[in-house]
Every structure is written in C-alpha cells, then in structure tokens.
Amino acid sequence: MTERRRYTRRQRLRTADIAALLAGARPIRRTGFTVTLRANVLGMPRFGFVVPKRIFPRAVDRNRMKRRLREWFRCHQARLGSRDILVRLTGKVVVVAEIADLLTESS
C-alpha cells in the first residue's frame, strides 16, 4: 500500500509568513504566475498561493485552481525539500506543469 501524503495545516503558509516571504525573497516571474522561494528550518516544505479575484472573477474558477495547486503540492512535496513556496497567479492561462518544472529546476 502506498503512503498517502497530505497537505496539513503545518504545511500552509500563514498571512505573516506570506508577508515575510514577499518582503524578503526575490520572486521568479513567468507568464501567468510568480513563484517566491525561501529556505526554512522546519525540515518540510510549506506552500501558499494567491489566486486573485481580478484574475478569476468566478469563485468556481478560483476554487478549481486552488484544488489543482494543492493536489500538485500534495503529490510532489517529498521532492521539494525544506523551503517555503508561494505561488501567485497573474494570468488566466496557468499550466501547473510549468510551475512544477520551475520548482524542480530550482532545487
């Protein structure tokens, strides 16, 4: 039986963590999204995302994108190391595979 990975509360970036990450780290900008990374001392990756209402006006679209991002993190967290990751969506067309490629190449 395979081990089930979860996206727990301890792995979520809180508001204060997001503010510190935005103030102190340098973002990596791509078409449709921005990724901000910073090492942490917790021994596990933490993940946060920003899905603005101006990009996805309908709640159903915002929630679908959030589910896709959470599922990607849940499946790939073992390979991400001990760092804080913030994904900010800046365009309607976002390919989650592009985000994954960016994070694996920056490991």
C-alpha positions as CSV (number, residue, x, y, z in Angstrom):
1,M,0.0,0.0,0.0
2,T,1.3,3.4,-0.9
3,E,1.8,6.1,1.7
4,R,-0.8,8.8,1.5
5,R,0.7,12.3,1.6
6,R,-1.4,15.1,3.0
7,Y,-1.4,18.9,2.8
8,T,-1.6,19.6,6.6
9,R,-2.1,22.8,8.5
10,R,1.6,22.9,9.4
11,Q,2.5,22.9,5.7
12,R,0.4,26.0,4.9
13,L,1.9,29.4,4.8
14,R,0.1,31.9,7.1
15,T,-0.6,35.5,6.4
16,A,2.5,36.7,8.4
17,D,4.7,34.1,6.6
18,I,3.4,35.2,3.2
19,A,4.2,38.9,4.1
20,A,7.7,38.0,5.3
21,L,8.3,35.9,2.1
22,L,7.1,38.8,-0.1
23,A,9.2,41.3,1.7
24,G,12.4,39.3,1.9
25,A,12.7,36.9,-1.1
26,R,13.1,37.6,-4.8
27,P,10.3,36.3,-7.0
28,I,10.7,34.3,-10.1
29,R,8.4,35.7,-12.7
30,R,6.9,33.7,-15.6
31,T,3.9,34.2,-17.9
32,G,0.8,33.6,-15.8
33,F,2.4,33.2,-12.4
34,T,5.1,34.3,-10.0
35,V,6.9,31.9,-7.6
36,T,8.7,33.1,-4.5
37,L,11.0,30.7,-2.6
38,R,12.9,30.8,0.6
39,A,14.6,28.1,2.7
40,N,13.2,27.2,6.1
41,V,14.4,25.3,9.1
42,L,11.3,23.2,9.7
43,G,12.5,20.1,7.7
44,M,9.5,20.1,5.5
45,P,8.1,22.3,2.6
46,R,5.4,24.8,3.2
47,F,3.1,26.0,0.5
48,G,0.9,29.0,-0.1
49,F,-0.8,30.5,-3.1
50,V,-2.6,33.7,-4.1
51,V,-5.5,33.4,-6.6
52,P,-6.8,36.9,-7.1
53,K,-10.4,37.7,-7.8
54,R,-9.5,40.1,-10.6
55,I,-7.8,37.2,-12.5
56,F,-10.6,34.6,-11.8
57,P,-13.8,36.5,-11.1
58,R,-15.9,33.4,-10.6
59,A,-15.5,31.6,-7.3
60,V,-15.8,28.2,-9.0
61,D,-12.7,29.0,-11.2
62,R,-10.7,30.3,-8.2
63,N,-11.5,27.2,-6.2
64,R,-10.7,24.8,-9.1
65,M,-7.2,26.5,-9.4
66,K,-6.7,26.2,-5.7
67,R,-7.6,22.5,-5.8
68,R,-5.2,21.9,-8.6
69,L,-2.3,23.7,-6.8
70,R,-3.0,21.8,-3.6
71,E,-3.1,18.5,-5.3
72,W,0.2,19.2,-7.2
73,F,1.8,20.1,-3.9
74,R,0.4,17.0,-2.1
75,C,1.8,14.7,-4.8
76,H,5.2,16.4,-5.1
77,Q,6.1,17.5,-1.6
78,A,8.7,14.8,-1.0
79,R,10.9,16.3,-3.7
80,L,10.6,20.0,-2.7
81,G,13.0,20.0,0.3
82,S,12.8,22.3,3.2
83,R,11.6,25.6,1.8
84,D,8.7,28.0,1.8
85,I,6.9,28.3,-1.6
86,L,4.5,31.0,-2.6
87,V,2.7,30.8,-6.0
88,R,0.9,34.0,-7.1
89,L,-1.2,33.7,-10.2
90,T,-1.0,36.7,-12.5
91,G,-2.8,35.5,-15.7
92,K,-5.8,33.4,-16.6
93,V,-3.7,30.8,-18.5
94,V,-1.7,28.9,-16.0
95,V,-0.2,25.5,-16.7
96,V,0.6,23.7,-13.4
97,A,3.3,21.7,-15.2
98,E,5.2,24.9,-15.8
99,I,5.2,25.6,-12.1
100,A,6.3,22.1,-11.4
101,D,9.2,22.4,-13.9
102,L,10.3,25.7,-12.4
103,L,10.3,24.3,-8.8
104,T,12.2,21.1,-9.8
105,E,14.9,23.0,-11.7
106,S,15.4,25.4,-8.8
107,S,16.0,22.5,-6.3
